[in-house]
Structures are given as C-alpha cells and as structure tokens.
Amino acid sequence: MSALDEVPLAQPVLGEREEELVLEVLRSGQLSLGPRVPAFEQAFAAFVGAPHGSAVSSGTAGLHLGLRAAGVTDGDEVVTSPFSFVASANAVIFERARPVFADIDPRTLNLDPQAAEAALTERTTAVLPVHIFGYPADVPAFERFGLPIVEDACEALGARHADGVAVGARGHAASFGFYANKQLTTGEGGMVLTGDPAVKARMDSERNQGRAPDMGWLDHDRLGFNYRMTDLQAAIGIAQVERLAGMLADRKRVAGWYRERLAPLATELGLGLPCEDSGGDERGWFVWVVQVPHGVDRDATIRALREHGVQSKPYLPAIHLMSFYRERYGHREGEFPVCEDIAARSVALPFFPDMAESQVDRVESALRTVLRAS
Ligand SMILES: *Cc1c(COP(=O)(O)O)cnc(C)c1O
C-alpha cells in the first residue's frame, strides 16, 4: 500500500465461502424462515459453548428480547453501565423500565460491582453488564445479587471468564451483535445465547410477531416483533463461524503488535492502553481503544491523525451525558467520574483481522508525532 492510503478503522473478512453460501440461498428461493437460521444458531452456540441460540435482526433486538425474557417491565429499574454503546441502555427503555447507571472500574472499564450494588433499589429487577471492548465484565460478582442478568456481549465474542466459561455461556441471556465491524458479521444481525430452553422458545416466538412454533401463519398468542434474521444473513454467519477461530487469532495477533508498539507511548507520554488480561479473564479483541493523556485535546488528536492518513474516532461517549438521557432523566456531569474521564479521552484506532504489521507501525508513528506536538 502507498503511504497515502488511509488506514481504515475497521474492515470485515469476507470471501468465496460467504459468496457460495449466499448464492445457495438466493438460488433456493427461500430467503427467510428457512433452514439456514437454525443451522447458524446451532453453529454459533456450539462455538461459544452455550446450549441455545436465537438469531435476531440486531444485537439491540437481542437485548430487547433478553430483557423481556428476564421479566423486565413498566417502572422497573435495570442497573447498567454508562460506558457502552447507547443500545444497551435504550433497550431497557423499550420496556418502559429505567436504566440506572453506576460507575465503571478504571482498569477494565466495565460496570463496577460495588458501584452497581450501591445502585440497587427495591425496584431493581435486573442487571445488564456490558463486556466493553471485549473484556469480560465481572458477571460472577453480579450473580451474587440474586437478580436476573442480561448480558450485552455484543463486543465480546471470543472472551472468557476466569473460571473458564466463555462470555455468553453462563446461562443468562447474552446478546451478540453482527454489524460489519464486529468479530463476526452478517451485515446486520444478532444472536441471544441462553441456557434455558423456555427463554429460547419465548425469544423465537417474540422475534416472529409472537407466533408459537406450532401455530398457523396468522395466529399469535402473545405480543411480538419482527426481529427475524434472514437466511441470507444466516448463510453469511455460517461461513463466518467456519473462519471464526482464525479471525479471532488474527485480531489477537494485531492486538499484540499494538501492545508492543504503543507501550513506550504509555510510559513516555502517559497514553492509556487497554488493560491486559488478568486473574484468568481473557479479552475477545474487538477494538483497540486508547486514552489520550490528561490535558491533551482528544478531538484535535483525531483530526491530526486523519491528516496523517489514520482513521480514528471518539469511542465511546458517556450515555448519561447524551442529550436524550440528560433531558429524560436529568443527568449531568460529575455523576460517574471514572466513566466521564475515560469517555472524554478515548480514541478507537484502526483494528481488524487483516491489519498488516506495517499499518500498526504507521498508526504508532502518527500517534507519536501527534502526541509529541500537543
Ligand atoms: C454493537 C453493539 C450493540 C448493538 O448491536 P447492533 O447489532 O448494532 O444492534 C450493543 N451494545 C454494544 C456494546 C455494541 O458494541
């Protein structure tokens, strides 16, 4: 690649196998409610090590169905992280419940169990931990609250808890997302893993307008949605599961190059790096997010990186400070200081399985130049 080519932020791995399986579906004439969806569900659940999977149209749809299956309803409170993609909190509001935020752990950037415990009230009916940037949230600690848990595992495919259980395979409803930048993509799509066959049956029905599996075309015994995944998406998903172990290994290799190249910038300039795996927890690499040193203008850093041909973006903004959440719940600065500090300094760097070592070098040298100048 020439020095003038931009290093993109993300890039999916798609090949002949995806083309072949999508073509089969096109030629079969059955584009939805066909055999590919259950085949993808089984392959994905088996890969992670969970008993059941319910494929849906997005990770957000999966969170919504998971919260419904957990019984979350009007006026309930769900304790969750303010440092997440907005979908995890929005899904709570879909059920007319309230997302109650608690601050994050400064090392893992995940919901802090002690802060979460302090946020519990008699109206709390569920906890929604987010495995942010693929690092396992402390789900075992949340299990001790004795409340239903719905996991946002949308960024955590390939992650593992210290006790050896894969993220998403603890039996709680755990939603994964398959947008094009995720570890596995179907274009758009999602999957909820669960250990409970009744939860699987309920989600299968609710994604399809509330129809029971043995019911006729237009009979419905409960409220439902159209959260179906198409067979075209499922076909891509099957091909992606086949190459998943390789893609995850590739991400891990790229992450290692980043760790090695950027460690000096952490020591010399105070750049914040993703935490290393600790205590047996294993990250499933999704993004490479750094925090610019205190006092450095994050948005100016992103503009300057762009001038050096490196794409990057602010990732993630604090949910409670978004205008919708401020207006609806009266949130303001200062409520969750760890989250606010991290959110204000975070930058996602280019990161994808096929990233070349020379591209990581270009990011490092651009970042070094930009930080030295600021
Ligand atoms: C991607 C993502 C989602 C939503 O996934 P969609 O498939 O885009 O609906 C939810 N939560 C987190 C943390 C995510 O990264």
The ligand as an SDF file (V2000), in Angstrom:
LIG
                    3D

 15 15  0  0  0  0  0  0  0  0999 V2000
  -22.6760   -3.2170   18.5420 C   0  0  0  0  0  0  0  0  0  0  0  0
  -23.1950   -3.0790   19.9080 C   0  0  0  0  0  0  0  0  0  0  0  0
  -24.5680   -3.1970   20.2100 C   0  0  0  0  0  0  0  0  0  0  0  0
  -25.6670   -3.2380   19.2040 C   0  0  0  0  0  0  0  0  0  0  0  0
  -25.5430   -4.0640   18.1590 O   0  0  0  0  0  0  0  0  0  0  0  0
  -26.4460   -3.7930   16.8400 P   0  0  0  0  0  0  0  0  0  0  0  0
  -26.3070   -5.0960   16.1510 O   0  0  0  0  0  0  0  0  0  0  0  0
  -25.8220   -2.6490   16.1030 O   0  0  0  0  0  0  0  0  0  0  0  0
  -27.8370   -3.5200   17.2630 O   0  0  0  0  0  0  0  0  0  0  0  0
  -24.9550   -3.1560   21.5320 C   0  0  0  0  0  0  0  0  0  0  0  0
  -24.0710   -2.9660   22.5150 N   0  0  0  0  0  0  0  0  0  0  0  0
  -22.7570   -2.8110   22.2800 C   0  0  0  0  0  0  0  0  0  0  0  0
  -21.8370   -2.5970   23.4300 C   0  0  0  0  0  0  0  0  0  0  0  0
  -22.2760   -2.8410   20.9630 C   0  0  0  0  0  0  0  0  0  0  0  0
  -20.9720   -2.6590   20.7230 O   0  0  0  0  0  0  0  0  0  0  0  0
  1  2  1  0
  2  3  1  0
  2 14  2  0
  3  4  1  0
  3 10  2  0
  4  5  1  0
  5  6  1  0
  6  7  2  0
  6  8  1  0
  6  9  1  0
 10 11  1  0
 11 12  2  0
 12 13  1  0
 12 14  1  0
 14 15  1  0
M  END
$$$$
